[in-house]
Amino acid sequence: MGVKEQRQPLRQGLPKRRAADVGHCAAELLPRSPYDVRYTPDAAVIGFAFEGQTGVHAFATDRRAEFRAKPNGLAYVPRGCDVYSQSLHGGEYLRIVVCHGQEDAGLSERRFSDIIDSTAIRAAQNLRAILLAGNPIDLLNLEHWLDALIDRATHAVRRNESEPRIGSWMTTRRLKEVDELIDARLDDKLTVQELATAVGLSTGFFSRAFKASVGKAPYEYIIDRRISRARTLLEIGTAELSDIALASGFTSHAHMTATFRSRLGVTPSHIRREFV
């Protein structure tokens, strides 16, 4: 169903394929890895970026342009739209291929990206947890959250256009500076005030603008970055879980495990076993 993309692996150990089909669509969780793809989907494709990405892309043209995708951004490509996309690092990405009958029920004929929608974020996080947990998959639960994400893709553009544009204060440059500071200080104590000061905004205004821009409060976003680093360390090495926890900004192995269970629905040990 849909189109297959070829992503080059970021590491030697490869996880099990995290994908499932149910009824009217197919879901796949793509790992963070470099990719260089060109395809024309024969069905509508909904995407959700768990992490920010940078690279080069082109849609329905050979004219390529640099892009910087927001984390927690909802995207959509209609069937028949020629796509080229390339990234040296990539980012964890949820891809939903929608059958013809479902896409005709209200999805746009125009592509879009970087739509921030709180309900879509919740649906994508639940879908990720289902796919990470693996077999046996609760198909009814999977279908519920797939329908929720498709519904948000149907309505996200209109809602996004009608909301205040406070998120526009978080420019690409500011988001890049925030990401760089978080990555540099992830294993250290970092405050929202420091992030706000780094981009020249007050703490309160920064928090509101940041959430409007990426769909999550700064604190929640930092936790996501900690989880992302811990997952990378779990997948590429054999360090002790306690050491990985501290290197990722968690206070202890137990703290990291509790956060993984809460956010991903699986433990760090489960993630590591996927790469053994």
PLY file of the C-alpha trace (Angstrom):
ply
format ascii 1.0
element vertex 276
property float x
property float y
property float z
element edge 275
property int vertex1
property int vertex2
end_header
0.00 0.00 0.00
1.33 3.46 -0.85
4.98 4.07 -1.56
8.12 2.65 -0.07
10.97 4.98 0.87
14.57 3.84 1.15
16.35 5.37 4.13
20.00 4.66 4.71
20.67 3.30 8.22
22.30 5.62 10.72
23.83 2.75 12.70
24.96 -0.80 12.13
22.27 -2.43 14.28
18.81 -2.10 12.75
15.57 -2.26 14.73
12.61 -4.40 13.81
10.33 -2.80 11.23
7.80 -0.73 13.17
4.75 -0.75 10.95
1.16 -1.94 10.90
-1.81 -1.96 8.51
-5.39 -1.57 9.60
-8.49 -1.07 7.49
-8.08 2.09 5.45
-4.44 2.94 6.09
-0.92 1.82 6.99
1.35 3.33 9.64
5.14 3.19 9.85
7.55 4.70 12.37
10.75 5.72 10.60
13.89 6.03 12.76
16.19 9.02 12.76
18.62 8.33 9.92
20.02 10.05 6.82
17.90 9.71 3.71
17.78 10.67 0.04
14.45 9.76 -1.56
12.38 10.53 -4.64
8.88 9.13 -5.06
5.36 9.77 -6.33
2.81 8.42 -3.82
-0.14 6.50 -5.24
-2.10 7.33 -2.09
-2.25 10.35 0.22
0.52 10.48 2.83
0.24 12.12 6.26
3.46 12.69 8.17
4.37 13.74 11.67
7.88 14.88 12.63
8.76 14.04 16.23
12.05 15.91 15.80
13.16 18.92 13.83
14.83 18.14 10.50
16.95 20.06 8.03
17.73 19.25 4.42
16.68 19.87 0.83
13.35 19.05 -0.79
11.20 19.66 -3.87
7.49 19.10 -4.56
6.02 18.75 -8.06
9.13 20.44 -9.48
12.85 19.89 -9.99
13.61 23.13 -8.17
15.08 22.11 -4.83
14.99 24.30 -1.73
16.48 24.05 1.73
14.05 23.27 4.53
14.00 23.26 8.31
11.01 21.26 9.56
9.62 22.01 13.00
9.39 19.32 15.67
5.82 18.11 16.30
4.82 19.32 12.86
1.98 17.71 10.87
2.49 17.35 7.12
0.48 16.11 4.16
1.24 15.14 0.55
-1.67 14.29 -1.81
-1.44 11.30 -4.10
0.31 11.94 -7.40
2.56 14.72 -6.07
6.21 14.19 -7.06
8.44 14.40 -3.99
12.18 14.68 -3.50
13.63 14.93 0.01
17.15 14.64 1.39
18.57 15.05 4.89
22.01 14.24 6.30
20.60 13.44 9.75
16.85 12.99 9.40
14.61 12.67 12.43
12.10 10.23 13.88
9.04 10.39 11.64
5.58 8.82 11.57
4.20 8.14 8.10
0.56 7.28 7.42
-0.48 6.08 3.96
-4.22 6.65 3.45
-6.33 4.67 0.99
-8.26 6.45 -1.76
-11.69 6.13 -0.16
-10.57 7.70 3.12
-8.61 10.53 1.54
-11.62 11.54 -0.54
-13.55 12.10 2.69
-12.11 15.57 3.22
-8.32 15.68 2.97
-6.91 18.63 1.07
-5.67 18.49 -2.50
-2.85 20.84 -1.46
0.20 19.68 0.44
1.12 21.32 3.73
3.73 21.00 6.46
4.70 22.36 9.89
1.10 22.49 11.13
1.13 22.49 14.95
-1.96 20.90 16.46
-2.21 19.62 20.05
-4.64 16.81 19.20
-2.40 15.63 16.35
0.55 15.60 18.73
-1.33 13.41 21.19
-2.47 11.04 18.44
1.05 10.73 17.00
2.55 10.04 20.41
0.03 7.27 21.05
0.69 5.76 17.62
4.42 5.81 18.30
3.90 4.01 21.61
1.78 1.33 19.91
4.37 0.73 17.19
7.30 0.73 19.62
5.60 -1.87 21.82
5.29 -4.20 18.82
3.29 -7.40 18.56
0.62 -8.15 19.42
-0.74 -4.81 18.24
-4.15 -3.71 19.49
-5.68 -2.96 16.08
-8.74 -1.26 17.54
-6.54 1.15 19.51
-4.31 1.68 16.47
-7.31 2.45 14.28
-8.68 4.92 16.85
-5.52 7.03 16.88
-5.04 6.76 13.12
-8.54 8.13 12.61
-7.80 10.92 15.09
-4.65 11.93 13.18
-6.42 11.80 9.81
-9.19 13.98 11.25
-6.65 16.58 12.42
-4.99 16.58 8.99
-8.43 17.32 7.52
-9.06 20.28 9.82
-5.61 21.54 10.82
-5.15 24.08 8.03
-8.35 26.01 8.77
-7.70 26.03 12.51
-4.09 27.08 12.07
-5.03 30.02 9.85
-7.56 31.36 12.36
-5.30 31.35 15.44
-3.13 34.24 16.66
0.34 34.34 15.13
2.33 34.59 18.36
4.28 31.54 17.19
5.80 33.64 14.38
8.08 35.20 16.99
9.90 31.86 17.16
11.73 32.34 13.90
13.87 29.66 12.26
16.96 31.37 13.67
15.58 31.43 17.20
14.47 27.81 17.05
17.93 26.82 15.84
19.56 28.72 18.72
17.22 27.05 21.22
17.98 23.58 19.84
21.72 24.20 19.93
21.61 25.45 23.52
19.48 22.52 24.67
21.76 19.99 22.99
24.85 21.61 24.50
23.36 21.69 28.01
21.18 18.58 27.99
23.18 16.83 30.72
23.32 19.99 32.80
20.81 22.12 34.67
19.03 24.32 32.14
16.21 26.78 32.78
13.55 28.23 30.51
14.80 31.69 31.51
18.20 30.89 30.02
16.57 29.83 26.75
14.48 32.99 26.65
17.48 35.20 27.35
19.47 33.49 24.59
16.92 34.54 21.96
16.17 37.98 23.43
12.65 37.40 24.77
11.08 37.57 28.21
10.50 34.21 29.89
6.69 34.44 29.80
6.47 35.60 26.19
9.09 33.04 25.11
7.11 30.19 26.71
3.89 31.23 24.94
5.56 31.79 21.58
7.53 28.55 21.82
4.42 26.47 22.55
2.50 28.13 19.73
5.39 27.39 17.38
6.22 23.75 18.21
3.12 22.58 20.06
4.78 21.93 23.42
5.94 23.97 26.41
9.74 24.41 26.69
9.93 21.98 29.63
8.10 19.25 27.68
10.33 19.86 24.67
13.49 19.48 26.76
12.19 16.14 28.08
11.63 15.02 24.47
15.24 15.94 23.64
16.49 13.98 26.65
14.54 10.94 25.51
15.91 11.33 21.99
19.51 11.42 23.20
18.96 8.44 25.50
17.46 6.42 22.66
20.44 7.17 20.45
22.87 6.09 23.18
20.85 2.93 23.80
20.93 2.06 20.12
24.59 2.71 19.31
26.48 1.45 22.36
26.68 -0.79 25.40
27.02 1.79 28.17
25.31 1.14 31.49
21.75 2.40 31.67
22.62 4.56 34.68
25.40 6.27 32.70
23.09 6.84 29.74
20.50 8.36 32.07
22.97 10.90 33.48
24.42 11.71 30.05
20.90 12.47 28.81
19.94 14.76 31.69
17.91 12.35 33.81
18.63 12.23 37.53
18.83 8.43 37.63
18.18 5.18 35.80
14.79 4.98 37.56
13.91 8.52 36.44
14.77 7.64 32.83
12.75 4.42 32.98
9.70 6.17 34.42
9.90 8.86 31.72
10.22 6.27 28.93
7.20 4.37 30.24
5.18 7.57 30.44
6.17 9.05 27.06
6.91 6.00 24.89
5.02 3.18 26.59
8.18 1.03 26.73
11.31 0.82 28.91
14.90 1.70 27.94
15.73 -2.03 28.10
13.04 -2.71 25.49
14.59 -0.14 23.15
18.05 -1.66 23.61
16.82 -5.20 22.89
15.53 -4.00 19.52
19.15 -3.47 18.44
20.71 -6.63 19.90
0 1
1 2
2 3
3 4
4 5
5 6
6 7
7 8
8 9
9 10
10 11
11 12
12 13
13 14
14 15
15 16
16 17
17 18
18 19
19 20
20 21
21 22
22 23
23 24
24 25
25 26
26 27
27 28
28 29
29 30
30 31
31 32
32 33
33 34
34 35
35 36
36 37
37 38
38 39
39 40
40 41
41 42
42 43
43 44
44 45
45 46
46 47
47 48
48 49
49 50
50 51
51 52
52 53
53 54
54 55
55 56
56 57
57 58
58 59
59 60
60 61
61 62
62 63
63 64
64 65
65 66
66 67
67 68
68 69
69 70
70 71
71 72
72 73
73 74
74 75
75 76
76 77
77 78
78 79
79 80
80 81
81 82
82 83
83 84
84 85
85 86
86 87
87 88
88 89
89 90
90 91
91 92
92 93
93 94
94 95
95 96
96 97
97 98
98 99
99 100
100 101
101 102
102 103
103 104
104 105
105 106
106 107
107 108
108 109
109 110
110 111
111 112
112 113
113 114
114 115
115 116
116 117
117 118
118 119
119 120
120 121
121 122
122 123
123 124
124 125
125 126
126 127
127 128
128 129
129 130
130 131
131 132
132 133
133 134
134 135
135 136
136 137
137 138
138 139
139 140
140 141
141 142
142 143
143 144
144 145
145 146
146 147
147 148
148 149
149 150
150 151
151 152
152 153
153 154
154 155
155 156
156 157
157 158
158 159
159 160
160 161
161 162
162 163
163 164
164 165
165 166
166 167
167 168
168 169
169 170
170 171
171 172
172 173
173 174
174 175
175 176
176 177
177 178
178 179
179 180
180 181
181 182
182 183
183 184
184 185
185 186
186 187
187 188
188 189
189 190
190 191
191 192
192 193
193 194
194 195
195 196
196 197
197 198
198 199
199 200
200 201
201 202
202 203
203 204
204 205
205 206
206 207
207 208
208 209
209 210
210 211
211 212
212 213
213 214
214 215
215 216
216 217
217 218
218 219
219 220
220 221
221 222
222 223
223 224
224 225
225 226
226 227
227 228
228 229
229 230
230 231
231 232
232 233
233 234
234 235
235 236
236 237
237 238
238 239
239 240
240 241
241 242
242 243
243 244
244 245
245 246
246 247
247 248
248 249
249 250
250 251
251 252
252 253
253 254
254 255
255 256
256 257
257 258
258 259
259 260
260 261
261 262
262 263
263 264
264 265
265 266
266 267
267 268
268 269
269 270
270 271
271 272
272 273
273 274
274 275
